[in-house]
């Protein structure tokens, strides 16, 4: 009797599991079908106005599109970088116009708001749509509904459609330049250090800066080093200069820095072997190698299958100076002279030093500021004896006496080239002539 009852329970359990599995499979199949592109119109021409702004607000002002990118790493999709309200935006659709057949396809978007919103109501988001199988659309429109008139929707060019050979080895992404930025001397020194270390391109998401800084940016743009991405986020959202929500009515933290970083990775996915994610007052400084290329070759050999390399941040307080390299012709240029700041703060007990990154952009799906959220491949923390981030800024440990700081003159290995290059920039921008 007991045996028969056990068999009955077992059969019931098997039945429940089987039915549950079938329902789950059916649900997943229906979900997949709901995201498949569907033809809604035929014989149309693509007439919508092409969006030219870096940040485009959709109707309702709860969704902001930065740029769409073709992404075939898993399946053939259009991957849009955007900003959305994490509660209010639940449904979006991609409208693809396929020429020359004139078919309009609509795909339901998967909306993935990044987990690192830090409490703000708006956050970086991945808006991902399956593309039509028999079409390689060049543009996409985004709408809250699968119904409507595509001619009334802004059209966005889908970047990365054509695979390219890498035009550069290292691209530095700086986001975002704001607050009427005027640290001119340190910016020039950082730029010249990036070039000495191996960067060929620096992408800057610029909200605003001083008139003098504009002059310097113009020089680097004409030189071919700098690419400026206008970043007028304050025109759309109330921005905070803090990284965490302060209950002060702001919408998004730190001028949308995380969104800009993700856009910079996708923007350079097909044209740069590595992308360097750091701020303008930070330099990833090799200790064992002369430049980034030899350092990364070594790190990749030692860490096969690794696509993200994290470098530890160390503060060199701008309030503690060395009298060496007090170059008089630089004294009239606003900003910090990093060559005079070679004392770094010691590690604080039980305090984690944040890190910045050099990544293989083709392996990154989603990034935060100090680590990646989703990527193919592993992440590796680079030991401090291999490289560190030279970060010259206001002190974090303000009460430390000078003798408690660590003298670190690694930067001085580059002093001859750096001084010569900075003088050349100051001369060509006529900043030295203002003395």
N, C-alpha and C positions, 0 to 999 in steps of 0.2 A: 504493500500500500504506500509506504514511505517512498519507495523507489519510483513508483508510478507518479507520485506527486512531484518529486524532483525532476522527472523527465518532462512533466507538464510545465513546470516553472521555466526549465531550460528552453523548451520550445517556444514559450511565450516571449522570453527574453530575446531569443534569436529573431522571432517575428518582429518585435518592436525595433530592434537594431536595424533589421533589413528595411522596414518601412521608413524609419528615420533617415537612413542612408539614401534611399530612393528619393525622399522628399528633398533632402539637402542637395542631391545631384540635380534634381529638377529645378530647384530654386536657383542654383548657380548657373544652370543652362539658360534659364529665363533672364537672369541678371546679365549674362554675357550677350544674349540676344538684344536686350534693351539698350546696350551700348553700341550695337552694330549700326553703321551709317545706313540711312534710308533715303531713297529718292523721294523728294516731295514736289519738285517741279522739273519740267524739261523745256528745252528750247529757249533758255534765257541767256542773256549776256550779263557779265559781272559789271554792275554799274555803281556799286557802293563807293563812297568817298574813301580814299586810302588815308589811313591814320598816319600822321607824320610826327606826332608828339611821342616823347619817351614814355609818358604816363597818360593813358586815355581812360577817362571815366565812362563807364557804361550808364545807360539810363537808370536812374534811381540812386546813383552815387554810392552804391554799396560794394561795387566791383570795379577794380582798376586794372587795366591790361598794360603790361610792360612790353612784352614781345613774345611771339610764338616761334618755336624752333622745331624742325623736323628731328625725330628721334626714332631710330629703328633698332635700338640695342636689344629690345625684347620683342616688340611688334611694331608695325608701321603706325606711328601716332604723331599727332601734333601736340607738342608739350608747351603750354603757355605759362610764362612766369607772370604772376599777378599779385594783387593785394585784395583781400576780401574781408568783410565783416564775418567773424567766425560763427556767429549765431544766425544772422539774417540771410546769408547766401547759402541756399541748399540745392539749387538746381540751375545749371547753365547748359547751353547747347552750342556746339560748333556748327557753323554753316559753311559748307565748302561749295564753291562754284567750279565745276569742272569744264574746262574748254578743251577742244572746240565743240563738244557735244551739247554743251549748255545745260547739263544736268545739275540740279541743286541737291546736295546731300546734307542731311542733318544727323549729327552724332551727339548723343548724350555725353556730357563731360563727367569724368571723375574729378572731384574737387578734394584736394588734400591740403588742408591748412597746416602749415608747419607747427610742430609741437612747441617750438620755442617762441611763443608770443610774449612771454614774460608778463602776462596779465592784461595786455592791451586788447581792446576790442577788435582791432584790425591786425592782420598778420600776413606774412608771405604765404603764397599758395601756389601749388602746382595744379593747373587745370589741363587735364589730359583727355584727348579725344582720339578714337580710332579713325584712321583715314579710309576713304573709299578704296577698294582693292584695285580697280582699273583706272585710277586717276592719281596723278601726282600734283595736288593742288598747290598753287603758288601763293594763294592768299586764303585767309579764314576770317569769318565774322563770328562774334560771340553774342548770344541773346539769352534772355531768361526763359524763352519759350521756343518750342519746335515749330511754332506757327508765326507767320508774319510776312513782311516784305523785305527781302534781302537788300533791295536798293536803298532802304532807309538805315542800314547798319554800316558802321565804319568797317573797312577792310584792313586787315593786318598782313603784311608780307611775312611769309614763313621762311625764317632764316635756316641756314645749314642744309638746305635742300640738296646742294651739290657737295659731295665729299671733296675736300681740298688737301693738298700736301701742306705740311706745317711750314708756315712762313717764318716763324720765330721759335726759339727754344723756350724762352721765359717771358710771360706776360705778368705784370704786377697789377692787381686790382685794388684800387683805393676808393673806399666808400665810407661815408659821403663827405665831401668838402662843404662845410657850412659855417655859420656864425661869423660871416665876413672875414674868413680865414686870412691871416696876414703874417704867418710865420715864414717869411720869404726865404731867409738864409738857410734855415734848417730844411725847408722843402727842396731848395736847389742842391744842398749837400746830399739829401736822401736820393734825389734823382740821379745825381752823378755816381753815388755809391751803387745804386741798382745797375747802372750801365757798366760800371767797373766789374761788378760781380756776374754780369751776364744777361741782364734784362735788355730786350730789344723794344719792348712796348710797355707803356704804363697807361692803363685805362682809369680815368677819374670820373666818378659820378659827382658832378658839381652842382650844388645847390646855390651857394654864393661865396664870394671871396672879395678881397680888397682890390682897388684899382691897380695897385702895384703888383699884386699876385696875378691879375689878368694879363699884365705885361709879360710876366715870366711864363705863364701858360702859353701865350701866343708864340713865344720863342720856341718852346718845346713842341708845339703843334707843327710849326713850320719846319722844325728839324726832323719831324717824322717819328718822334719818340712817344708823344702823348696823344691819346684819343680822348676827347671830352664827350661824356654822355650827359646832356642836360638833365637835371634831377629836380624839377619844380614841385616836389611833393607837398610843400607848404601851401600850394595853390589848391590842393584837393583835400588835405587832411590836417588836423591840428597835431603838429609833431612835437615830440618831446626830445630834449637833449639827453635824457636819462635812458638807460637800457631797460629799466623795470617800471611798471605802472605805479604812479604816485597818487592815484585817485584825484587827479587834477583836471579831468575833462579832456585830456589829450587822447588821440586816437591810436598813435603808433609810435614805437620807441626809436630813438637814435636816428631820426630822419630816414627811417625805412632801410637801414643799413643791410639787414639780412636779405631783403628782396634784391637790393643792388648786387650783393655778392653772388647770389644764385644766378641772376641775369648775366653777370660777368663770366661765370663759369660756362654757361651755355653759349654765350656770344663768342667765346674763344675756343670752343670745343674742337673745331675743325682747323684752327689756324695756329694753335700754340701747343707745343709738346707738354709744357708745364704751366700751371697758373699759380702765382704767389699771392696769397691772401693776407695782407697786412695793412696797417695804417701808415700815413705819411711820416709819422715820427718814429717809425719802427724799421729796423734793418735786420734781416736774417743774416747773421755774421758767421761765416765758417771759421773754425779754429784750426782744423787739420788740413784744409784744402784752400787753394788760392781763389776759387770761384765756385759758383753754384753748379756749373756743369760737371766738374770733377767730383764735387761733393755728392751730387745726385747719382752719378754713375756708380760711385762707391756704395751709397745707401741702397740703391736698387739691387746691386749684386749681393749685398748682405741680407736683404729683405725681399726675396722673390715673392711675387704675388701681392705686393703692397702697392697701393695706389695713393695713399694719404700719409704724408710725413708731417709730424707735429713738432714744433720748435718752442722751447720754453722761453717765456717772457722774463726779462730782467730789467729793472728800473735803474737808470743812470740819472740821478736827480740834477735838474738844470740849475739848482741853487748851489751846487758844490762844483767849483771850477778849479782848473789847473791854469797856471799863468803861461804855460807853453802854448804856442799857436794863437797867441793874441795878435791877430793880423789886423793892423790899423785900418786898412782899406775896406774891411768887412764891417767895421763898427757903425757905419752909417746905414747899413742894411737892416731892416727890422727882422728880428728872429734870433734863434739860438745858434751858437757856433758849437756843433757837436764835438769838434776836436778838443775842446776845452773841458769836456765832461767825460772823464774816464774813471769815475768812482761809482761802483754799483752797490745797491743795497743788498745785504745778505738775505738769504731765505728766512721767511718768518715761520716759526714753529706751527705746525698744524694748519698752515695756509697753503692752498693749492695755487701754484703759479699758472696763470692762463697760458694758452699756447696759440700760435698762429701756424699757418699751413703752407706747404707746397704740395699741390695735388696734380694727378693726371686727370684733366677735365673730362675725358671720355669715360672715366670710371665713376664719376660722382653723379648721384641722382639728386641729392638734396643736402645743402650745407647750412650750418649755423656759423657763428663768428669764430668760435674756438675749437670746433670739431665738426665732422660731417655727421649728418643725421642718417643718410642712406647712401651706400656706395657699393660698387662691385670691388671685391678685393679687400685687403686688410689695411688697418691703420697702424703706424709705428711711431712711438715717441722717440725722437732723436736725442741721444745722450748729450749732456751739456758740454762734454769735452770735444764733441764733434762740431756743434754749432749752438748759438743762442740768439735770442732776439735782443739786439741793442735798442733799448727804448728810452730815449731821452725826453723826460717830461717832469712835471712837478713831483716832488717826493711823495711816496706813500708812507714811509717811516720818518716823519718829519723831525722827531725828537732824537734821532740817532746822531751821536757826535761823529765828526769826520773820521776819527781813528777806527770807528766800527765799520766803516765802509770798506769795500774791497777794490783795490786799485787794479783796473783791467784796461790795458793799453792796446788790446787787439786791433782796435780801429786805426791806430797809428801806423800799422803796417801799410796802409793805403794812403798815407798822408801826402806823399809827393804828387801822385796822380790826382788825388782829390783836390788839393789846393790849386793845381794847374787848371783843372777842369772847371772848378767854381769860378776862378778868376776870368776864365774865358767867357762863361755865361754872363757874369756881372759886367764884363766889358761890352759884350755884344748887345745886352739889354740896356746898357748905359746906366746901370744902377750905381756903379762906382763913381760916375761923373757927378753924382748928387752931393759929394762931400763938400 
